[in-house]
Amino acid sequence: MANKCLVAMVLLVLASLHVGHCYSPLGSCHPSGYLRGKTGNCNRENDSDCCKAGKLYPQYHCSPPISGDTLATMTINSFAKGGDGGGPSECDNQYHSDDEFVVALSTGWYNGGSRCLNNIKINANGRSVKAKVVDECDSVYGCDSDHDFQPPCPYNIVDASPAVWKALGIPKSEIGDYDITWSDA
């Protein structure tokens, strides 16, 4: 009887997952796999994390559902040529100045580029700002030259340019991982 109940529960959970995603009915993302890290020439600008050889990094195809105030973690990224963002942005194959209001979204929110060149509204520190989506913060792949030998992003990241951080009035001492809310603008 216990085995039948366990099988029934597993089937129920599997049936509730979105195809190709690891998304539970409770609204949280779960890893869809793990990537074994490789080291290389990683740009440490903005205290970027660099892959460690052999370490397993979680991969995510999903992100939490988007609402009027979606909870996220904001990180900092330079989208400029030679910056820690690596190559040109996915959406327009361009580099962007650190003075532009631009962001990259985790794979699930990036949604295959459906938000490319659209604005999102970011709320933090009692302020809000609009920023253009120009790139994906890849939650599946990393630890290679295309990703500046950085690990895959977590599932809930809004990776923002220095201009976004400045406009939100976030002190330099708090730059790193910052709790925000965001929505489509």
N, C-alpha and C positions, 0 to 999 in steps of 0.2 A: 504494500500500500504506500509506504514512504517513497519508494522509487517512482511509482506512478505519479505521485504528487509533485515530486521534483521534476520529472520529465514534463508534466503539464505546465509548471511554472516557467521552466526554461523555454518551452514553445511559446508561451504567452509573451514573454519578454522579447524573444526573437521576432515574433509576429508584429510587435509594436515598433520595431526599429525601422527607420527609413532605409530604403534600398541604397547601398553604397555608403551609408553613414553609420556611425556608432552613437546614436542618440537615443537616450532612454525616455520612457513615457513621463518621467518625473522632470524632464527639462534640463538634464545635465549631459554633458558630452563625456564620452569615455574613449580612451585610446583605441585606434583602429589597427595599431601595430606599433612596432618599435624599430628605430633606425640605429644601427651601430655607428658610433662616431669615428671620424677620421680627422686627423689634425692637418693643418696647412697654414698658409699665410693669412691670418685673420686680422682685420683692422680693428683695433681696440678703441677707436674713437667712441665717445659717449659710453665708455665702460661696457662695450658689447661683450656678450658671452661668446666664448670660442669653444668649439667642439674638443672633446677629450677622446683620444684614441681608445676604442673598445667600449666606451660608455654607451648605454642604451638610452635613447631619447624617444619619448612618446610621440606618436604621429596622430593627428586628428583630421578627419574629413569634415567634421561638423563644428558648429558654433552654437551658442544659446540662441533661442528665438529672439527676434528683434521686436521691441515694443517702443512706446514713446520715450522711455527712459531705460535703455538697455545698459545693464551693468557691464563694465569692461575694465581692463587694466591698460593704461596708456604707457607706452614706452617711447623713448626718443630715438630718432633716426635721421641721419643726414642723407638726403636724396641727391646731393650734389656729386658731380664727377669726382672720384677719389674718396668719397665719403664712405661711412660704414654700411651704407645701403647696398653696396655692390654695384651691379650693372645698372643700365637705364631702367626706368619704371616700366612695368608691364603694360599699362594702359595706353601709353603714348610713345614708348621707346625713347623717352627724353630724360635728361637729368633735370633736377629742380633745385633752385637756390634755397639755402637755409632760411631765407626771408619769406618764402612762399608758404601759404597755409595748405599743406598737403599731408596726406596720410596713406598708410598701407593697412589693410584689414586682414585678419586671420582668414585662412582658406574658406571656412564655412560662410563667413560674412561677405567675403570677396565674391563668392558664388560664381566662379567661372568668368569673372569680369563684368557681371551684370550691373555693378555699381561704378564701373569705370567712368571717370571724369564727372561724376555727380558729386554734389556736396553732401556732407553729413554735418550735423550740429553736435558739438561736443560741449558738455557741461561739467565744470569742475571749479572748485575754489570760489564758488559764488558768482562765476562768470560763465559766458558761453561764447563760442566762436564757430564759424562755418569753415570747413576745410574740404578740399577736393580729394577724392579717392584717385590715386594715381598708380597704386601698386598693391600686390598681394604680400602679406606677411605669411610666407609659406609654412603651413602647419604640418605638412607631410614630408617634404624633402629638406635637406640641409647637409651640413658637414662636407661641402664640396665647393669648388671655386665659384660656381654660379651663385652660391649663397654665402660667399665670403667666409667659408668654413665656420659659419654660425649654425647652432642647432635649429631644428624646426621650431616655429613659434608656438606658444600655447594656443588654445582654441578661442581665447577671449581677448585678443590684443587689438588695440588701435595704436599703430606705430606712427607717431606724429613728428613733424619737423620741429626744429627749435623755435620757429616763429609761432607755432601753435602753443607751445609751452609758455612762451613769453606773453602772448595775448591773454592767456588764462591767468597770468600773474602768479605762476607757481615759482616759489623761490628756488634758486639754483641748488640749494642744499637738499631739496626734495625731489630733484630730477632723478628718474630711474623707473620704478614701477609705481604708478599713481592711479588710485581708484577714481573712475569717471563714470558718467552715463553718456550715451549718445543715441541719436536717432537719424533716420534719413531726413534731409532738409527739404 
